[in-house]
Amino acid sequence: MTRPNELAPGVPQETAALPVWKLLTLAVLAAGLAITLSLNLPGQLSYDSIMQLADARDGRYHAWHPPMMAWLMRQGDRLIPGTGLYVTVIATLLFGALGAVVAYSPRVSWWMPLAAAALVLQPQIVVWQGIVWKDVLFADSLVAGFLLLSLAAAPGRAPPTRRALAVAACALFVVCALVRQNGVIAPVFGALGVAGVAWRAGARRWRAARLGAAALIAMLLAGAAMSQGLATRLAPDAGPAGQLRLLQMYDLAGVISRSPRVDLSALPPALATSLRGPALALYTPERVDPFSLDPAVSAAVEGASGIDEAWRAAVLHHPLAWLEHRTTVFRWMILPPDLNRCAPVYTGVDGPPALLGQLGLRPHVRWQDVRLERYAHGFYRTPLYSHGLWALVVAGLLLAFLRSRRPEAVALAALMAGALAYAASFAVIGVACDYRYLYALDLTGMIGLFCAALPGRGPITGGSSGPRVG
């Protein structure tokens, strides 16, 4: 196994020039992590964050929020009360995986410390890594998982290390599946990455396919087992079923706003009346929140009958209206007309006063929180805060990584494809334009550009394909 500053087998000796740039790049990443933690700890906590911390302390999880995240917070809270340890571990996961890629790169050129500085100073890093949201946990686990898979694929890696890195990557993909409703995309593309890496490294196609299928089955079984274990601690509430009903109600309102003659005979009369009146007046493609506050809609989420039937009828008989509704909602997500209306950042601590008191917290905004928000605000009108731009970047990186002959690049291509698929899934399930929903897409683009910048025969791009593995 090669040490961080040694060359992989088959790499010419001249690539060892100027190892100081590798050390400087690692130092910049370490400084970025230290700055991020010092400015954000013990974490930026919104209403959702406070509810998750309450679940973590209580040990009873409400299914409207991912139980896996509350469980992780509970482990940290037991050691050091609060969310400080949780934030530290999640941010270190991302920075650590990125640092490992740099450390095991055969060559790092003079511009990489500058690229690292540009990366860690982005608000999506220095501010967002301190926000206690499931979207940050998902994004960090997704990116770190594929970075570890790319390290496992590198030529010259010892078999035990290769297996350990691959297992760690798959474990992170399982976490992704348990913290987002559409997070199962991570294991699927993780399995494709495993198969692609094996094939590019020299395995026969059927063997590579079997490896990918075995990885997918193992991840799904592990995720199901963990989900069942967490389910024993679930509090009785609507949970995922309620979220699905709310999505269907939102779609019904969107279709009715474009095609009023939708058949609602399957719904209770009071709910049908509300959908054509008060609730419909609150509908906006920007977000579901105003619409969901209607009393009839709230009651429906708790278990009104006929919603599935009415939703299917609306989609089947008014497909163009449904597509127009879904397209408009997704446009608000990926290219919002007004970014300020889409929660582009969050700082401070806020939540229900009684619950804050029980947790020993108080609502506050510190001086550094104000500075962080102002710093992020300076980027709102730049392309760096555009999901649409990052989608194009990720698509371009996908093509570039696919063209590479190196097994490591296949893992990064799988990351790009997975991020695009994850973002595209919101065209069907999106209910709000909040920036956090597509945070994983933007973070993937930033990390992908950094990895692609590693020169020559680095672990991601360029150079020969390295030794073939049978």
Order of alpha helices (4+ residues) and beta strands (2+ residues): alpha-alpha-alpha-alpha-alpha-alpha-alpha-alpha-alpha-alpha-alpha-alpha-alpha-alpha-alpha-alpha-alpha-alpha-alpha-alpha-alpha-alpha
